Amino acid sequence: MSALYNIGTATKQTINKFRISTGRAEAIKGLSIKIDPKTYEIIVPEDEQEELDDMTELSELAEIMPDNSPRFLLLAYPMTNKDGIKQTPLVLLYWKPSTVVSQEWKMMYAGALEMVRNECGTYKLVEVSSGLEDDSDVDELIEQIESSK
Amino acid sequence: MSSVLSIFKLVKAPVYSHCFSQDKSLLAITCENTCLVYRLPPANSVTSSTTPQLVATLANHDKTVTAVDISVHGRIVTCSQDRNAYVWEPLSDGSYKPTLVLLRINRAATCVSWAPSGYKFAVGSSARIIAVCYYEQENNWWVSKHIKKPIKSTVQCLAWHSNGVVLASGGTDGYLRLFSGFIKGLDSKEAVANSPWGAKFPFGALVREYYHGAYIEDVQWRSAIEKVAFVSHEGSLNVVDSQDQLQSVNAPDGLPFNSLCWVSDAEILCAGFSCHPVLFAADATGAWAFARDLDKAGGAAPAPVANEDLDESEDANSGFGISALRKFKQLDLKGKVSTDAQESAHENTITQLKPYVEEQGRVTAVSASGLDGKVVLYRL
């Protein structure tokens, strides 16, 4: 494991709780994960999390997510797959809008990607680089999430 | 007597846009690929013999500079057909330090406007995008956020409401649109709390949309009475209020206007292809109508006796200065062209009108830049 980033036990617990609690969720639920730029610690930001709890649609992500910093977003997306079975798979969203100016931050998040992916235990990773500025971007994102694993 | 206060013959190229600093001591004009900054004496001491002094040449753009604006803090922003915008920070020695702003557009930038707070600005472009740019303190960089939907064509004009959130835009798709330019961290929700245009809108949300049909050339707010006025290419001036009531007046000589300026709550000054400003006024019921022309060519000329019998046939031509017919008749009659008829101060189209002197809520002097390279100050 890389010695550069560390995940606190509290964060691990929050992630686990999220995975378990959203197993049968009816609405889209998201958990925001950020890296503290000074300590390189992986944490869950409180203020963003509150806004995310109120989110009802993916298009609102554009407003809640910061447009100057990348984020990891653990998403529980309820959908009915082509066999007609209702599922709520966990998807890891790598939020990387083009309005991020700091290359340092981009590299910091890119380096932690594998670690966060292992911790969340998700198979699917979707990279969002458009910042969801357009409706067509949101549609594209939904398509990517819903395409079969 | 004459409505012309002063004529500044500045450059030999068209001036597409000009702007004064807040205390009116600096004048910035666009000139081909550069922006020129001049120093002026204070507004109340400007006479017809004042000459502005060139203090700085801002040259970083590769193509024609299309618009310039100065913020309340004195920062100058220029945008150009090279798809970039530069923010010029004034230094203590009088020069300016440029900072590139990446707009992320793939067509020319057409217009730029600082928000009233001076911390963000909006750039309109031919790429069907409005880029709202603000300064990121953490990264020491200007970030630009895009407003794309539902703009379908070039954005030609932008104007911020005094609350710094609602942004009016008009363009070649014939629509006047009001967007929200709310930036998290820069604007507060209190600014729009009591606004008749709406209370809560995220960045980029469409607040209002009015279809007009013709290209919208310029748009300006009168925030105190919550009205927005725009001029369009079929030669009309239109005023809309928050109840979506739209009123329209046509230009007296049919030529479209390029720019407008609110003089008071019931008066608007417009200027454009007729080379002189035209004043419109609203009466007590609120209906807008033509009031008077300022500095119209061929206006107050005393007709010489020898030409009396020619006057009737030339009445229809008096609006356009010395007509070709009159010119040759006078040449034939007197051996020289009469110079009694007044020429308007601008010899070519006026591109932008800006308020110059404002007293007690009423504008008493305006400045106009034109394609003839002059900036003319008019008195109202």
Interface residues (C-beta under 8 A of the other chain):
Chain A: A62 E63 D67 N68 S98 T99 V101 S102 E133 D134 D135
Chain B: R104 E136 E138 N139 W141 V143 S144 K145 H146 K148 K149 K184 P202 F203 G204
